[in-house]
Amino acid sequence: MTGEKRSYVIGQTEMPARPLEPALYLVATPIGNLSDITLRALETLAAADIVACEDTRVSRVLLDRYGIRRRTTAYHEHNAGEAGPKLIAALEAGQSVALISDAGTPLISDPGYRLVGEAQERGLRVVPIPGPSAPLAALTASGLPSDAFLFAGFLPVKSGQRLTKLETFRAVPATLIFFESPRRLAETLVAMVEKLGGERKAAVGRELTKTFEEMRTGTLQGLADHYAAADTPKGEIVICVGPAQARADEPADIDRLLLSLAAEMPASKAAAEAAKMTGGQKQALYRRLLELRDAVGEGEGG
């Protein structure tokens, strides 16, 4: 492979790719518009010894667009246990590996963090190659506060688990960002109205950077009403929900948050998580959780 030609094409111009140092390169790729690729990303993909893709067929469209003829291998949720060690072995042998997802920044809602963790444990170099990201694209176009935000990925598919998860975000003083399937969008918005409040400002981004891009804004209730009456949308969906506001019943909200978290984790960890979400003091929240548990115990005994 030493004498193999490595290059990429911009327009009609073939650009030589400089050699890469051995490392795991996390390369962000376009979320729709293939012109959003960065020059550094193209050079990295063209020079890497191995390009690890979520789906090699999807990635081949991008690579062909820019004349990149690199060896690709699949690395995704279902084969990470088998493919991961092979990529680590290649890195330890002095090769360069570029990791890409189907779209956007690797590790955002995909299993790449396991590979990064393993590489770091072995003292291997990890290099981010930044670029497109669907959550950030939606946030910037939503008109919602961006000084603090929380990316929550996909919510659970089952209704009860979805409601429980949303409860944990109720009092978070930051803009919330979710991925969602078009088929579940209307149902999820109804659940958000129930748990987060219909008056909350929100935005639904669809097909961002693509031909039929749409950013619909309003309140959660207004968006829920719209998508309940509309046909099932097509394409990839990002939901942004404005931050929780201080309210007269805030203590009740925090109590609900504490009990919801405590149902999934030990009391100390639940208090720590609630402290991060609300800005409260961990010790005070821990004491309040114990009080709530005592009150529930007394109620059951009565």
C-alpha positions as CSV (number, residue, x, y, z in Angstrom):
1,M,0.0,0.0,0.0
2,T,3.0,2.3,0.3
3,G,3.1,3.3,-3.3
4,E,-0.7,3.6,-3.6
5,K,-1.9,6.9,-5.0
6,R,-4.1,8.8,-2.6
7,S,-6.1,11.8,-3.7
8,Y,-9.5,13.5,-3.9
9,V,-11.2,15.6,-6.6
10,I,-12.6,19.1,-6.3
11,G,-14.5,20.0,-9.4
12,Q,-12.2,18.9,-12.2
13,T,-9.0,19.2,-10.1
14,E,-7.3,16.2,-8.5
15,M,-5.8,17.0,-5.2
16,P,-3.0,14.9,-3.7
17,A,-3.6,13.8,-0.1
18,R,-0.7,14.2,2.3
19,P,0.2,11.2,4.5
20,L,-1.5,10.8,7.8
21,E,0.1,10.0,11.1
22,P,-1.2,6.8,12.7
23,A,-4.4,7.7,14.6
24,L,-8.1,7.3,14.9
25,Y,-9.6,10.2,13.0
26,L,-13.3,11.1,13.8
27,V,-14.5,12.6,10.5
28,A,-17.7,14.6,10.3
29,T,-19.6,14.1,7.0
30,P,-22.5,16.0,5.4
31,I,-26.0,15.5,6.9
32,G,-27.6,15.9,3.5
33,N,-25.9,18.4,1.2
34,L,-22.7,16.8,0.0
35,S,-21.1,20.2,-0.5
36,D,-20.9,20.7,3.2
37,I,-17.9,18.4,3.5
38,T,-14.7,20.2,4.7
39,L,-11.4,20.2,2.8
40,R,-9.7,18.7,5.8
41,A,-12.3,15.9,6.0
42,L,-11.7,15.1,2.3
43,E,-8.0,15.0,2.7
44,T,-8.3,12.8,5.7
45,L,-10.6,10.3,4.0
46,A,-8.4,10.2,1.0
47,A,-5.2,9.6,3.0
48,A,-6.5,7.1,5.6
49,D,-5.4,3.5,5.4
50,I,-8.9,2.4,6.4
51,V,-12.2,4.2,6.3
52,A,-14.6,2.7,8.9
53,C,-18.3,3.4,7.9
54,E,-21.6,2.9,9.6
55,D,-22.9,1.7,6.2
56,T,-20.4,1.3,3.4
57,R,-23.0,1.7,0.7
58,V,-24.1,5.1,2.1
59,S,-20.6,6.3,2.5
60,R,-19.6,5.2,-1.0
61,V,-21.9,7.8,-2.4
62,L,-19.9,10.5,-0.7
63,L,-16.5,9.0,-1.5
64,D,-17.4,8.6,-5.2
65,R,-18.6,12.2,-5.4
66,Y,-15.1,13.3,-4.5
67,G,-13.1,10.6,-6.3
68,I,-11.8,8.9,-3.1
69,R,-10.8,5.3,-3.7
70,R,-10.1,4.1,-0.2
71,R,-10.6,0.7,1.4
72,T,-13.8,0.8,3.5
73,T,-15.0,-1.5,6.3
74,A,-18.2,-1.6,8.2
75,Y,-18.4,-0.5,11.8
76,H,-21.8,-0.2,13.4
77,E,-23.9,-1.1,16.4
78,H,-24.4,-4.7,15.3
79,N,-20.8,-5.6,14.5
80,A,-18.9,-3.4,16.9
81,G,-17.8,-6.3,19.1
82,E,-16.1,-8.0,16.1
83,A,-15.1,-5.0,14.0
84,G,-13.8,-2.9,16.8
85,P,-10.8,-5.1,17.8
86,K,-9.7,-5.3,14.2
87,L,-9.6,-1.5,13.9
88,I,-7.7,-1.3,17.2
89,A,-5.2,-3.9,15.8
90,A,-4.8,-1.8,12.7
91,L,-4.1,1.3,14.8
92,E,-1.6,-0.6,16.9
93,A,0.1,-1.8,13.7
94,G,0.7,1.9,12.8
95,Q,-2.2,2.4,10.4
96,S,-4.5,5.4,10.2
97,V,-8.2,4.8,10.5
98,A,-10.9,7.4,9.6
99,L,-14.3,6.8,11.3
100,I,-17.4,8.2,9.7
101,S,-21.2,7.8,10.3
102,D,-23.9,7.8,7.7
103,A,-24.3,11.5,8.2
104,G,-23.0,14.1,10.6
105,T,-20.4,13.8,13.4
106,P,-19.4,10.4,14.5
107,L,-20.3,9.3,18.1
108,I,-23.5,11.4,18.0
109,S,-26.1,8.6,18.6
110,D,-23.8,5.8,17.3
111,P,-21.4,3.3,18.9
112,G,-18.2,5.0,18.0
113,Y,-17.6,6.1,21.6
114,R,-16.7,2.5,22.5
115,L,-13.9,2.5,19.8
116,V,-12.6,5.8,21.0
117,G,-12.6,4.6,24.6
118,E,-10.7,1.5,23.7
119,A,-8.2,3.5,21.7
120,Q,-7.6,5.9,24.5
121,E,-7.1,3.1,27.0
122,R,-4.4,1.7,24.8
123,G,-2.7,5.1,24.5
124,L,-3.6,5.5,20.8
125,R,-4.1,8.9,19.3
126,V,-7.6,10.2,18.6
127,V,-8.1,13.2,16.3
128,P,-11.4,15.0,15.8
129,I,-12.1,16.4,12.3
130,P,-15.1,18.6,13.0
131,G,-17.9,19.5,10.6
132,P,-21.7,19.1,10.1
133,S,-23.9,18.0,13.0
134,A,-27.7,17.7,12.8
135,P,-28.3,18.7,16.5
136,L,-26.2,21.9,16.2
137,A,-27.8,22.7,12.8
138,A,-31.3,22.4,14.2
139,L,-30.3,24.4,17.4
140,T,-28.9,27.3,15.5
141,A,-32.0,27.5,13.2
142,S,-34.6,27.0,15.9
143,G,-34.4,30.5,17.4
144,L,-34.2,28.9,20.9
145,P,-31.5,29.8,23.5
146,S,-28.1,28.2,22.7
147,D,-26.1,29.3,25.7
148,A,-27.0,25.9,27.4
149,F,-28.3,22.8,25.6
150,L,-28.7,19.1,26.2
151,F,-28.7,16.5,23.4
152,A,-30.9,13.6,24.4
153,G,-30.8,11.5,21.3
154,F,-33.8,9.2,20.6
155,L,-36.5,8.8,23.2
156,P,-37.7,5.2,24.1
157,V,-40.1,3.7,21.6
158,K,-42.5,2.4,24.2
159,S,-45.0,5.0,25.4
160,G,-44.6,4.5,29.2
161,Q,-40.8,4.6,29.0
162,R,-40.9,7.7,26.8
163,L,-43.0,9.5,29.4
164,T,-40.7,8.5,32.2
165,K,-37.7,9.7,30.3
166,L,-39.3,13.0,29.4
167,E,-40.1,13.5,33.1
168,T,-36.3,13.6,33.8
169,F,-35.9,16.5,31.4
170,R,-38.9,18.6,32.8
171,A,-36.9,21.0,35.0
172,V,-33.6,21.1,32.9
173,P,-32.7,24.8,32.4
174,A,-31.4,24.3,28.9
175,T,-32.7,23.8,25.4
176,L,-33.4,20.1,24.8
177,I,-32.5,18.4,21.5
178,F,-34.0,15.1,20.4
179,F,-33.8,12.8,17.3
180,E,-37.1,11.2,16.3
181,S,-38.6,8.9,13.7
182,P,-41.1,10.6,11.3
183,R,-43.6,7.8,12.2
184,R,-43.5,8.7,15.9
185,L,-43.2,12.5,15.7
186,A,-46.9,13.3,16.4
187,E,-47.0,10.8,19.3
188,T,-43.8,12.2,20.8
189,L,-45.0,15.8,20.6
190,V,-48.2,14.8,22.5
191,A,-46.0,13.2,25.2
192,M,-43.8,16.3,25.4
193,V,-46.9,18.5,25.9
194,E,-47.9,16.2,28.8
195,K,-44.6,16.1,30.5
196,L,-42.8,19.3,29.5
197,G,-45.8,21.7,29.1
198,G,-47.6,22.8,26.0
199,E,-46.6,26.4,26.4
200,R,-42.9,25.6,25.9
201,K,-41.4,27.1,22.8
202,A,-40.1,24.4,20.4
203,A,-39.0,23.7,16.8
204,V,-39.2,20.7,14.5
205,G,-36.4,20.5,11.9
206,R,-36.9,18.1,8.9
207,E,-34.5,17.2,6.1
208,L,-31.9,19.7,7.3
209,T,-29.6,20.9,4.5
210,K,-31.5,18.8,1.9
211,T,-33.8,19.9,-0.9
212,F,-37.0,19.8,1.2
213,E,-35.6,21.3,4.3
214,E,-38.2,22.6,6.8
215,M,-37.9,24.3,10.2
216,R,-41.3,24.7,11.9
217,T,-41.4,26.7,15.1
218,G,-44.1,27.5,17.7
219,T,-45.2,26.1,21.1
220,L,-45.2,22.4,21.8
221,Q,-49.0,22.4,21.8
222,G,-49.1,24.2,18.5
223,L,-46.6,21.8,16.9
224,A,-48.5,18.8,18.4
225,D,-51.7,20.0,16.9
226,H,-50.1,20.6,13.5
227,Y,-48.5,17.2,13.2
228,A,-51.6,15.4,14.6
229,A,-53.6,16.7,11.7
230,A,-50.9,16.6,9.0
231,D,-49.7,13.6,7.0
232,T,-46.8,11.6,8.4
233,P,-43.7,13.7,7.4
234,K,-40.8,12.2,5.5
235,G,-37.1,12.4,6.2
236,E,-35.0,12.8,9.3
237,I,-36.4,14.8,12.3
238,V,-34.8,16.9,15.0
239,I,-36.9,18.3,17.8
240,C,-35.7,21.3,19.9
241,V,-37.6,22.3,23.0
242,G,-36.9,25.6,24.9
243,P,-35.5,25.5,28.4
244,A,-37.6,25.1,31.5
245,Q,-38.6,28.4,33.1
246,A,-38.7,29.2,36.8
247,R,-42.3,28.5,38.0
248,A,-44.3,28.9,41.2
249,D,-44.6,25.1,41.4
250,E,-40.9,24.5,40.8
251,P,-40.4,22.5,44.1
252,A,-43.1,20.1,42.9
253,D,-41.3,19.7,39.5
254,I,-38.0,18.9,41.3
255,D,-39.8,16.4,43.5
256,R,-41.1,14.6,40.4
257,L,-37.7,14.7,38.9
258,L,-36.0,13.2,42.0
259,L,-38.5,10.4,42.2
260,S,-38.3,9.7,38.5
261,L,-34.5,9.5,38.6
262,A,-34.5,7.4,41.8
263,A,-36.6,4.8,40.0
264,E,-33.7,4.2,37.7
265,M,-30.6,4.7,39.9
266,P,-29.4,4.8,43.5
267,A,-30.4,7.8,45.6
268,S,-27.0,9.4,45.7
269,K,-26.6,9.2,42.0
270,A,-30.2,10.4,41.4
271,A,-29.4,13.5,43.6
272,A,-26.2,14.2,41.7
273,E,-28.0,13.9,38.4
274,A,-30.8,16.2,39.6
275,A,-28.1,18.7,40.7
276,K,-26.6,18.8,37.3
277,M,-30.0,19.2,35.6
278,T,-31.4,21.9,38.0
279,G,-28.3,23.7,39.3
280,G,-29.3,22.7,42.9
281,Q,-27.1,21.4,45.6
282,K,-26.6,17.7,45.6
283,Q,-26.7,17.3,49.4
284,A,-30.0,19.3,49.7
285,L,-31.5,17.3,46.9
286,Y,-30.4,14.0,48.5
287,R,-32.0,15.0,51.8
288,R,-35.2,15.9,49.9
289,L,-35.2,12.6,48.1
290,L,-35.0,10.7,51.4
291,E,-37.8,12.8,52.8
292,L,-39.9,12.0,49.8
293,R,-39.2,8.3,50.1
294,D,-40.1,8.4,53.9
295,A,-43.4,10.1,53.0
296,V,-44.2,7.5,50.4
297,G,-43.4,4.8,52.9
298,E,-45.6,6.3,55.5
299,G,-48.4,6.7,53.0
300,E,-48.2,3.0,52.0
301,G,-48.1,2.0,55.7
302,G,-51.3,4.0,56.5
